[in-house]
Amino acid sequence: MCADWLHGVCVNITPSDAEKFEVYVCPRCSTEKKQEFLNKPITGETRHRLLHLIEQLLVSESRESVCV
């Protein structure tokens, strides 16, 4: 998500940790609360709900483009 490329070791992330992130925001680009949320893997019911929401948004967007 950040424009900068970072060494994992410099931000205390192992290669296996990095594979778990859906999105990573470096400490410089993020507030502590936002980083705490974004740097966790999204799994289970939360992942399912987010994917469903994305599908709804895509369907809504395609309907709007047809009507314009």
Secondary structure, DSSP 4 states (H G I P E B T S, - for coil): --SS---GGGGT--HHHHHH-SS---GGGS-HHHHHHHTS---HHHHHHHHHHHHHHHHHHHHHHHH-
